[in-house]
Amino acid sequence: MESSLSSIQALVNDIKEEMFSTVDLYSFVSPSAYDTAWLAMIPDPKRPHLPMFKGCLEWVLKNQREEGFWGESNHGSHPTIDTLPTTLASIVALKKWNIGDDNIEKGLAFVHANAEILLREKSNNSPRWFAIVFPAMIELAQANGLAIVFPDELQEVLSNVFFDRQQILEMERLVDEYHYPPLLSYLEALPSTNDVEEEDILMHLSANGSLFQSPSATASAFMVTGNRKCMDYLVSLVQRCPHGVTSMYPMDEELIKLSMVNHIQRLGLAEHFNEEIEEILSRVYRTFKKQEPWAAKMKLVAAQIYKDSLAFRLLRMHGYRVTPWNFCWFLNHEEILVHMEKNFEYFASAMYNVYRATDLIFPGEYEMEEARSFSRKLLEKTMALRSIDNNHVMFPNFHRLIGHELSLPWMARLDHLDHRMWIEENKFSTLWMGKASFYRLSCLHNDKLMKLAVENYEFRQSIYRGELEELKRWSKDWGLSEMGFGREKTTYCYFAVAASTSLSHNSLVRMIVAKSAILITVADDFYDMEGSLNELQRLTEAVQIWDGKGLSGHGKIIFDALDNLVTDIAAKHRHQQDRDITKDLQDVWCETFVSWLTETTWSKSGYVPSKLEYLETGMTSIATHTIVLPASCFLSPSLPHDKLRPAQYETVTKLVMIIARLLNDIQSYQKEQEVGKMNIALLYLKENPQACIEDSIDYVREILGEKKKELLEHVLMDGLNDLPKPCKFLHLSCLKVFQMFFNSSNVFDSKTDLLQDIMKAIYVPLEYQTSKLPTSIQSRPKKDNPIIYSRFYQTFKHHGHRSFIRQRFPKITMSRNGREKVFIAPKINLCIT
């Protein structure tokens, strides 16, 4: 454990020194082989037999992949469609200067061997950039004496790509308001038949001498015109990026910083870089709040929306007061909306950020609702194409990320599992797209970040496994795991708290939450299904006077475990803060037990409460406050002492209570109807006889939607309550757990629905491969840990779980004598998708 911590801290220190010092931000962006190759082709104006940028040519020579290609690879390190034109451009650069014969031969072999499979993936829908660039690179290679020969069976696919290019060239003007990037930004790929006049080129040069910030197009413009401004731009670019140029220059350096922060947070590493993140966001905020909301030019719309929505989400999550119009400005521009709908594939990454920004909607922000609806529509169109799958202008695995966002609300996702997904899906961090592809965090910085993310995640897992074992012992010692009725949810309760927060070292908080949740589950089931009214009244009275004398059976077990928990929490708090909160804790629990008795009395007597009466009791009986408030006393800063008292709960606490109750009710009304219990959905039907159950659910969901917006505002904004930020975020984590349990069904009551997530969160090492990482964290699990899997199996072997585990996890089998045994078969992937 200590060695893991020291290794993590050493990596953190290295990254802080490298990433957050005064180094050039361009060093964080991976170079573009395609654009570097084009700069390598430029002859020196004074010595035409030599390259103008010898360093670019050397970079091309040294950066061919082992498989023979230049360009991008996807999730499995397989080449993307981008590699075809990029490899052709690279071998043309080498051929032009008569060097790298072996590289050229290897590159040609790659193109010939892989063209068919890569092209057939796009046979029915070539991306616009590819249809423009790939035919041009074939023609350029052939014009330079390179033998590009494709098999006959590929001719039809190639013909389609060339046909697509012809249509684009005939239908689009060099620069128009309907297509971005415009045709002229692909100057290096336009055929001579397109008859581009020098005047057209010079007219569209930017003030810095670039042609639409594209190094490859500007390189071509310089070779055509010899323009001094173009040359100055290219020289400046190479000086700024001496080790391979970027696919766009200049870049928005603020966007690079925001992308770094986003990547660090999504890898689960924010806790290690709090000061650095806060410094970046405070600087961004100063410019963000001053910017003109709709000053973007059409050609910069995609990048501007991408940046604004990313900045909005990061700033709002960190408590900055930002208005939705800082990124929703595009809704007021009909021509921009039309442009986006026509070019929805190019705008997909911008819409992905818009959709994620609208997760953080506050009450009355109707423009956010509109932006969410619009972005979802475009993302669904992108998904329907199913053509981007790792090889489009967007980054690898983007298709899966979009699907994840659209299918599972952010509020229903647990942070720890989101971090795992980001680590496994994003070995190559994407910052933003260029003209024909995308640029990423540089390999050097990203490899260190990924190594840190892997070690950090698996360090958490080791902590979680130890704590879960301790919790199971506690549950068994107090008789809670073997009550003989109801739900045994020790592992579920611990998984929920561990996976929902980023409190890696705050074991005490996790254990208080988990123990409280276990007790609540057992006691709630006792009140619902096992105890007689007389037994329940005696238990409730015992809690009210906090004296368990005279109790027996299940009631005594529950009270004794509760008394132990409260006594332990109070003692630890007294030790930390020199204050006795025993009475406050007892009052919170007493309120909860009274609410359970009230509901049971209603059920047994047939009494039907009003909706208001039901909710006043139901928001207490769901017991979220009983879970979150005692644990909040141990955060730093901690819960103010008076906020633990029932009469002084903050609004944010009450919101979590009511939302959790409503979430539970819309998924449990059928079960509760069968046993004669009331439920908000059923009460609505009683008060509205003409309504159907769908109407009732819609009614509850509408209330939920508004209450969640209120909660987010109370959690994220200062000044609305007196709770410290860590306490508010623990409230949010509690709500996310309930949203996860009751999102589309009641998975808390299921015996199998959460098993895969539990395995990933606690037991299964990350599936991560990269040649640059040390062997110690490559391609795990290479050797499986029988102890870990044995513990998992023992946890879930009860209640019909054996067949599920053997079906999903073939490492587990039975021995001949019928006793359970764990058999570890090599090379079986336990990460079920």
Disulfide bonds with the S-S distance in Angstrom:
none
